[in-house]
C-alpha cells in the first residue's frame, strides 16, 4: 500500500509541475496571439453568439479562416473558456494547456499498459511535463496539440480493449475523431491504426466477432462526416496542397526537364529513370523525412521562431545521450516484449511521414506526434543509465550523478529563462505583437475620424481578425454586415464599421478625417504620427498616423 501510495504522490507532483509550467502567464507568454489563435478565438466567440463562424457557416466542422480550412474542433473547445473568462488570449489558449496536462497523465497510463513498468511510466510523464516541444504547443492554440492527446488516448484504449473487448468501439471512435483534429492526423492516424492492427493481429482475431463488428461500425460512422466534407467541401485540402512538395512546381519541374533533356542527349538511360518527375518527388520526400532526425534542428535551432524558445531546440541538450541509450535499450532489452518495441518504433518512424511531403521541413508542428515517443525513449535511457551507474563505486557514482544533475538543472533553468523571460523580448515580432496596445489607443480617439484604414501588409497580415478579436466586435452585427467574404492571404478585407483593411498607398489616400494604422514603412518621414507602438525589443511596430 505504501509503495502504491508513493507512486500516486509522485504522479500528482509531476502533474502539478506540468500544470504550473502550462498555466503560468498563459495569456501573456507568448506575448500575443498569432493570426490563427485570434481567428480560432473570434470564430469560437461568433459560434457561441450566433451559431455561425465568420463566414456565416452554421456549426462548421471546418473553418474556412483565411482560406486555410482548419479543423474546427479546437474552436468548440474554446467556447466554455470564453463563456467563463470572456474573449481573451487566456481563454483561447486554455484548452491547449488543459489538454497538455491530460497528455502528461495519460502517458503514465499508456506506458504502464505497454511495459507494466511504474518507474518508466513516471519518468516518461516527467519528461513530457517539462518537454520544451510539448510546452511550446501546450501554451498556444495550435490544433496539433490535440492530436498528441488523442493519439495517446486511442492507443491506450485499444491496448486495454485487447483484454476488455467492450472498449474496442471506444478506441475506434477516438481514432476516428482524431481525423478532425489536425491535417497531419489524416495521414498519421490511419498509418498507426494499420501498424498496431498488424502488430496485434493475433490478439485481435481472438476477440469475439460482435465486438469487432461494433468497432468497425463505430469507426465507419466516425468517418461519415469526413467523407461528407470531402465530397461537399473539396477546399479542405487547399492547405495541404499549398504546403505540399508539388505546390510550386515551376522551378522544381524546370530542373527536372533540363536534366531529362540532357539525359536524352547523352543517352543516359539510367538518368532518364532517376530524373523522372515521380522519382524526383520521391527523393525529395525521403529527404524531407530524414530532415526530422537532424540533431541540429532537434537540439539547437528548431525551425521558425513561434515553434521554440529563443536559443533552444525542441529537446534539451542533456536528452541526447539518454535518447541514444534509450533506443539501444529498446532494441536489445530482454525485459521489453517484442510487441511493445514494435508499437514504439512504429509510432516513432511514422511520425515524420505527413510532414515529409510538405515544403518547409523540418517542421515542429506537423511532427508534434513524435511525442510522447521521444520522451519514453529518453526515460528509458535515464533508467538504463541509472541502473549502470548505481552498480559503480561511490567515488565514480557520486561525481557522475552530480554532473548529470547539474547539467539537467542548468539546461532546464536556461530553458525557463529563454521561454518565460527572453521569448517576449526577442520574438514579439514573430508573434505579431502590437495589436492589443494599438487597438486600445485607437478606441480612445476613433470617434474623431470618419474612416480608419489599417494596413494588412507583412507583418500586419490578417489585421482585420485582430480588430474583430480585440474589439470583441459583436458577431450578430458582423453577420448582419455580411461577415467575412474574402479572407485569403492575397485578398484585401472589405472591412466593417468604419474600419478598412488594405495596403496603405500614402500618396493616393484621401487623408481628411482618416486615421491610418500601419507599419513605419507605410508612411513618409513627415507624416503626423499620433502614437508609436513598439515591439517588446523597442523597435517600432505599429504607427497611428493622422491624415
Beta strands, then each sheet from edge to edge (+ up, - down):
strand 1: 62-63
strand 2: 70-71
strand 3: 451-454
strand 4: 493-496
strand 5: 499-501
strand 6: 514-518
strand 7: 528-534
strand 8: 540-546
sheet 1: 1+ 2-
sheet 2: 4+ 5- 3- 6- 8+ 7-
end
